[in-house]
Amino acid sequence: MNFRTLDLNLLRVFDMVMVERNVTRAANQLAMTQPAVSNALRRLREAIGEELFVPGPTGVTPTPQADALWPAVRSAMVRLREVFDPQGFDPRHDPRSFTLLMADATAAVIVPPLVDELERAYPGVDLRVEPLTSRDPRPQLERGIADAAIGFFPDVARTLAASAGRDECQIDALYGCDYVCVMRREHGLARRDALTLDDYCAARHVRVSFAGRPRGFVDEALAALGRARRVVLTVNHFSTAAQVVQRSDLLTVFPRSYVPVSGVAQDLVMRDFPEPLPRIEIGLLWHRRHERDPGHRWFRGLVARVAAHVAPPPAATTDAASPPAVAAFAAAALQLAPPG
């Protein structure tokens, strides 16, 4: 490709098609006709000498060449927009829409007070919440599917720390909590002050796996001790697990912060694990191309302020004594990912 003769407008078209994954929608966003967008993609393909998109029934799929090219193009488009179309942002008056990715347990904690704040003081700001389907949502943030993701991303956090700021994404700490074992009040184990490891392994369990993993960190940590639990049901929503546990003798694992907002807290009993598990650190994951966007900066600050008020401090379960630590279990659990 000869950069000196390249029409840079083609890169603007390419960027929008990568965002929309649909030529017609991209044309609408660019105020162009669909044939004009298709022609621009053809010219770019000829200039690069590589196929960029594969047509499909609902849109187009980027080729590996397009995926490799887009980060540089996207970053350049954002910087050029900041130079030629600088905009301030007043959240009290300016309309803006933000999209967040998060699991339903996190949404139940964060979204209601966040919406309360928006309704009270920022009526022009809209919020869209999409389900979190991966423990590494960076590809979705790169594609512009969402503005940020909220959740527990231990593997991503380690990768970002090792990159020393070279990664395109950043994670900001929001709050921490711990996992607890949950059962219905009529469960036989609810009458005991504390669970033993034998009690826990002998029970029947429901596992939440919103990322589609066949085993969670509890299963892996138990395996490191030569133990196992019987998982009879796997679901992809914490709310579904709460409903199941409320009316069955299955046990499950919840973030402590979710239980009070589950809608069935009055029917549930929390117990500490028979051995300690690592603390959950909930973070806000976002792409650095938004770093200088005043609206995005404001929204990140709003999320952080809301999270600081709604997150419960770490505390012992009120109706169960904390059992002594077992170093082998803790060491194994700290090396593993969270449920799902």
Secondary structure, 3 states (H helix, E strand, C coil): CCHHHCCCHHHHHHHHHHHHCCHHHHHHHHCCCHHHHHHHHHHHHHHHCCCCEEECCCCEEECHHHHHHHHHHHHHHHHHHHHHCCCCCCCCCCCEEEEEEECHHHHHHHHHHHHHHHHHHCCCEEEEEEECCCCCCHHHHHHCCCCEEEECCHHHHHHHHHHCCCCCEEEEEEEEECEEEEEECCCHHHHCCCCCHHHHHHCEEEEECCCCCCCCHHHHHHHHCCCCCEEEEEECCHHHHHHHHHCCCEEEEEECCCHHHCCCHHHEEEECCCCCCCCEEEEEEEEHHHCCCHHHHHHHHHHHHHHHHHCCCCCCCCCCCCCCCCHHHHHHHHCCCCCC
